[in-house]
Amino acid sequence: MKNQNLYPAPCFYKKTTLLAIFLIAFLFVFKTNIFAQSPLTIGTSPSSEKLQLQPGETYEGEIVVWNLSDKTTTYQIYTRGFRQIENQPGTAIMLTEPEEKKALYSAASWVTVSKTEIELIPNKNEKIFYKINVPENITKGEYTAIIAFVSDTQAKLLGTTTFTNLSSGTPFLIKVGDEFVENAELLKFTSDKNFYEFPTVIFETRIKNLGDTHISPVGEILLTNIFNQEIGKLPFNANGQSILRDNTGNYESIWDFGSFLTNDNKLVLGPINAKLVVTYRNFQPGFAPLVAETSFWIIPWKYIIIALLIIIIIMILLKMRKNKKEQPQPLPK
């Protein structure tokens, strides 16, 4: 009796390769999840504060903080300046001690808090009271401070130079004085691809803050088809994420329409034009808007190929039927 190879060599190698790829992908996902399972477990309200104060002015407020985890945790409370993560608007990273010493616009020394340590019990709120004393002789400008909460575990394991990335808290943007310069430059507005099979498009926008105060650019993206018909509007920066001065912000706007026809039967196919209009000023908000345009194609090529194949098959069948009819019939005997 001949030995039968249940898995011929090519099939065996193919299945082995697929199994290896699956295992690598599984390990990668598992490793990613390990790092993703240590989110910040603390909530704060307000999430941020934007204040307009004058030299010598005192401002008082409170922060409500609560524990989102299922175990009691002790947090150290730090007051530092903060910076924006590079190209990421609306972010705040607490400065390290060396950075704090060099920061010209940190308001950390103005802020005093009612506690320097707090024990948070699960599902229970606590209040932290703070006071901001603006110095009398301070120069005009926008200053930053964050009241941050860092768990004892993070501080002991990671050290003071690393836990700044893991802190949670309330950042403050404090304007001192009046007549700030609001100026910005639109560096980029484009779609992530030139061709799409379906109307699911990611728009990438980059804006640089050239002024001496933060800006919160808002606006919309208007989409038109080949017939110059409006087929959609997309809000830009609906969450109002801010860009600090001397910083650049990258924004992503997602248009996921899900159909090739609008409700009023306008075509969402072929060349599509997108126009961005953004305003960023608190004073004279409509003055000097940022405007840009980009274009891309929506071509459902799979559907087109299927339709062409169906047409070709129908034409072949019709031709075969016609040829069959044209064949001479045999004479009766």
C-alpha positions in Angstrom: 0.0 0.0 0.0 1.4 3.4 -1.0 1.8 6.1 1.6 -0.6 8.9 1.0 0.6 12.4 1.8 -2.4 14.1 3.3 -0.7 17.5 2.9 1.2 17.8 -0.3 4.3 19.9 0.0 3.0 23.1 -1.6 -0.2 23.0 0.4 1.8 22.2 3.6 4.2 25.1 3.1 1.3 27.5 2.3 -0.6 26.5 5.5 2.6 26.7 7.6 3.3 30.2 6.3 -0.3 31.3 7.0 -0.1 29.9 10.5 3.2 31.8 11.1 1.7 35.0 9.9 -1.3 34.5 12.1 0.9 33.8 15.2 3.0 36.9 14.5 -0.1 39.1 14.1 -1.6 37.6 17.3 1.5 38.4 19.3 1.7 41.9 17.9 -1.9 42.6 18.8 -1.5 41.0 22.2 1.6 43.1 22.9 -0.2 46.2 21.7 -3.0 45.5 24.1 -0.6 45.2 27.0 0.5 48.8 26.6 -3.1 49.9 25.8 -4.4 48.5 29.1 -2.8 51.2 31.3 -5.0 54.2 30.6 -5.3 57.1 32.9 -7.8 56.1 35.6 -8.7 59.5 36.9 -11.3 62.0 35.8 -11.2 65.8 36.3 -13.7 68.7 35.9 -13.2 71.1 34.4 -11.0 69.4 31.8 -9.3 72.7 31.1 -9.5 76.5 31.8 -8.9 79.6 29.7 -8.6 82.7 31.8 -8.2 86.4 31.0 -6.5 88.1 34.1 -4.6 91.3 34.8 -1.4 91.9 36.8 -2.0 91.8 40.5 -5.4 89.9 40.1 -6.3 86.9 42.2 -8.5 84.1 40.9 -9.9 81.2 42.9 -11.6 78.0 41.8 -12.0 74.3 42.3 -11.3 71.0 40.5 -13.5 68.0 41.0 -11.5 64.8 40.7 -12.7 61.1 40.8 -11.2 57.6 40.5 -12.3 55.6 37.5 -10.5 52.4 38.6 -11.8 49.8 41.0 -9.2 50.3 43.7 -8.2 53.1 46.0 -5.2 55.0 44.8 -3.0 57.8 46.2 -2.1 60.6 43.9 0.6 63.3 44.3 -0.6 66.8 43.1 1.9 68.8 41.1 1.7 72.3 39.7 3.9 72.9 36.7 3.8 74.6 33.3 3.0 72.5 30.3 3.7 72.1 26.6 1.9 70.8 23.6 2.8 67.5 22.1 4.5 68.2 18.8 1.9 68.7 16.0 -1.0 67.5 18.2 -3.4 70.3 19.0 -5.4 70.2 22.3 -2.7 68.3 24.2 -0.8 69.2 27.4 2.3 67.5 28.8 3.5 68.6 32.2 7.0 70.1 32.1 9.8 68.3 33.8 11.7 70.1 36.6 14.6 71.1 34.2 12.1 72.3 31.6 10.2 74.2 34.3 13.3 76.2 35.3 13.8 77.3 31.7 10.1 78.1 30.9 9.6 81.8 30.3 5.8 81.5 30.3 5.0 79.1 33.1 2.5 80.2 35.6 3.2 77.4 38.0 4.6 79.7 40.7 1.4 81.7 40.7 -0.8 78.7 41.6 -1.4 77.3 45.1 -3.5 74.2 45.8 -5.3 73.1 49.0 -3.6 69.7 49.0 -0.4 68.1 47.7 -1.6 64.5 48.1 -5.0 62.9 47.7 -6.4 59.4 48.2 -9.1 58.6 45.7 -11.7 56.0 46.5 -13.5 54.3 43.6 -16.7 56.1 42.4 -16.2 59.0 44.9 -15.6 62.6 44.0 -13.1 64.8 45.8 -12.5 68.6 45.5 -9.2 70.4 45.1 -9.3 74.2 45.7 -6.8 76.4 44.0 -5.8 80.1 43.9 -4.0 82.0 41.2 -2.1 85.1 42.2 -0.9 87.1 39.1 2.3 89.0 40.0 2.0 92.8 39.9 5.0 93.4 37.6 4.4 90.6 35.1 4.7 91.4 31.4 1.9 90.9 28.9 1.6 87.4 27.5 -0.1 84.0 27.6 1.1 81.8 30.5 0.5 78.1 31.1 0.0 75.9 34.2 -1.4 72.5 34.9 -2.6 71.0 38.2 -1.6 67.4 37.6 -2.2 64.2 39.4 0.4 61.4 39.4 -0.1 58.1 41.2 2.5 57.0 43.7 3.0 53.9 41.7 3.8 55.8 38.5 6.2 58.1 40.3 8.1 55.3 42.0 8.4 53.0 38.9 9.0 55.6 36.2 10.8 58.5 37.9 9.9 62.2 37.7 11.3 62.6 34.1 8.9 60.0 32.6 5.6 60.3 34.5 4.9 63.7 33.0 3.6 61.9 29.9 1.2 59.8 32.1 -0.2 62.6 34.3 -3.8 63.6 34.3 -5.1 67.0 35.4 -6.5 70.4 34.4 -4.4 72.7 32.2 -4.8 76.5 32.4 -4.2 79.0 29.6 -3.8 82.4 31.3 -3.8 85.6 29.2 -2.4 88.6 31.0 -3.0 91.9 29.4 -4.8 92.8 26.2 -4.3 93.3 22.5 -2.8 89.9 21.6 -1.6 89.1 18.1 -3.7 86.4 16.5 -2.0 85.1 13.3 -1.8 81.7 11.6 -0.6 80.0 8.4 -2.2 77.1 6.6 0.6 74.7 5.7 -1.3 71.8 4.4 -4.8 70.7 3.3 -5.1 67.5 1.3 -6.8 64.1 1.2 -4.8 61.1 2.3 -5.2 59.5 -1.1 -5.9 60.6 -4.7 -8.3 57.7 -5.6 -11.0 56.1 -3.5 -13.2 53.1 -4.2 -15.9 54.4 -1.8 -16.7 57.9 -0.4 -14.7 57.5 2.8 -12.0 60.2 2.8 -9.5 61.5 5.5 -8.6 65.1 5.1 -5.2 66.1 6.6 -4.7 69.8 7.7 -1.7 71.4 9.2 -1.9 74.9 10.7 1.0 76.9 12.3 0.3 79.4 15.0 2.3 82.6 14.3 0.8 84.8 17.0 1.5 85.3 20.7 -1.6 83.5 22.0 -3.3 80.2 21.5 -5.7 79.8 18.6 -8.7 77.4 18.1 -9.3 77.2 14.4 -12.8 76.2 13.4 -14.6 76.0 10.1 -16.0 73.6 7.5 -15.0 71.6 4.4 -17.4 72.0 1.5 -17.5 69.1 -1.0 -18.7 69.4 -4.6 -18.9 67.0 -7.5 -18.0 67.2 -11.2 -21.2 69.2 -11.9 -20.2 71.7 -9.1 -23.1 70.5 -7.0 -22.7 70.5 -3.2 -22.7 66.9 -2.0 -21.6 67.4 1.6 -20.3 69.6 4.4 -17.9 68.5 7.0 -17.2 70.5 10.3 -13.5 71.3 10.9 -12.2 70.9 14.5 -15.7 70.6 16.0 -14.1 70.0 19.4 -12.2 73.3 19.3 -8.7 71.8 19.9 -6.3 74.7 20.4 -2.7 75.3 19.1 -0.3 77.0 21.5 1.8 79.8 20.3 5.0 78.8 18.4 3.4 75.4 17.7 1.9 73.6 14.8 -1.3 71.5 14.8 -2.2 68.5 12.6 -5.9 67.9 12.2 -7.8 64.9 10.7 -11.3 65.3 9.4 -13.1 62.1 8.2 -15.8 62.2 5.6 -17.6 58.8 5.5 -20.7 59.2 3.3 -21.5 55.6 2.6 -23.4 56.2 -0.7 -22.8 57.2 -4.3 -25.9 59.3 -4.4 -27.1 62.1 -2.0 -30.7 62.2 -0.7 -31.5 64.6 -3.5 -29.9 62.3 -6.2 -26.6 64.2 -6.6 -23.8 62.0 -7.9 -20.9 61.2 -5.5 -18.6 59.8 -8.2 -15.7 61.0 -10.3 -13.6 64.0 -9.5 -14.6 65.6 -6.2 -13.5 69.1 -5.0 -13.0 69.9 -1.3 -12.7 73.5 -0.1 -11.6 74.3 3.4 -12.6 77.6 5.1 -11.2 78.2 8.6 -11.4 81.1 11.0 -9.2 81.3 14.1 -9.5 84.8 15.7 -11.5 85.8 18.8 -11.3 89.5 17.7 -12.7 90.0 14.3 -13.2 86.3 13.8 -14.2 86.6 10.1 -11.1 88.6 9.2 -8.3 86.9 7.2 -9.8 83.3 7.0 -7.6 80.4 6.0 -8.8 79.0 2.7 -7.5 76.0 0.6 -8.8 73.5 -1.9 -7.9 69.9 -2.9 -9.4 67.3 -5.2 -9.6 63.5 -5.5 -11.4 60.8 -7.4 -14.1 58.4 -6.3 -14.1 55.4 -8.7 -15.8 52.1 -7.6 -13.6 50.1 -9.9 -14.8 46.7 -8.7 -18.4 47.5 -9.4 -17.4 48.9 -12.8 -15.5 45.7 -13.7 -18.4 43.6 -12.6 -20.8 45.7 -14.7 -18.5 45.4 -17.7 -18.2 41.7 -17.3 -22.0 41.3 -17.1 -22.4 43.4 -20.2 -19.7 41.4 -22.0 -21.4 38.1 -21.0 -24.8 39.3 -22.1 -23.3 40.4 -25.5 -21.7 37.0 -26.0 -24.9 35.2 -25.1 -26.9 37.3 -27.5 -24.3 36.8 -30.3 -24.4 33.0 -29.7 -28.2 33.0 -29.8 -28.1 35.1 -33.0 -25.6 32.7 -34.6 -27.7 29.8 -33.7 -30.8 31.3 -35.3 -28.8 32.0 -38.5 -27.6 28.5 -38.9 -29.4 26.7 -41.8 -32.0 24.3 -40.7 -31.7 20.7 -42.0 -34.1 19.8 -44.9 -36.9 17.4 -44.0 -36.4 13.9 -45.4 
